[in-house]
Amino acid sequence: MPNPRAQDLVERETPVAEMRAIEPWDLGHGRDILPTELEGLAFMARQERLDEIVDKLLRMILRFGASRREKRNINQSLVIAPDRS
């Protein structure tokens, strides 16, 4: 059975690594004075992929945040209030 924490780490690291791989290509495109049409299309495709990656990472953050909130609510419900009588 796969470890859920390892799975989560892989899910996070893969998009981040992909973003890091795209960055040098985009920097090179920005330095090119007269990019070809194909280079322009490649740049646009990379930007679309970056948008997809950012969306995926945001969904992961929101999912993690929601589960932390849920855990906090459960922990608070387990705390027994002191008897003030």
Secondary structure as the mmCIF struct_conf table of DSSP 4:
data_model
#
loop_
_struct_conf.conf_type_id
_struct_conf.id
_struct_conf.beg_label_comp_id
_struct_conf.beg_label_asym_id
_struct_conf.beg_label_seq_id
_struct_conf.end_label_comp_id
_struct_conf.end_label_asym_id
_struct_conf.end_label_seq_id
HELX_RH_AL_P HELX_RH_AL_P1 PRO A 4 ARG A 31
BEND BEND1 ILE A 33 LEU A 34
HELX_RH_AL_P HELX_RH_AL_P2 GLU A 37 LEU A 78
BEND BEND2 VAL A 79 VAL A 79
HELX_LH_PP_P HELX_LH_PP_P1 ILE A 80 ASP A 83
#
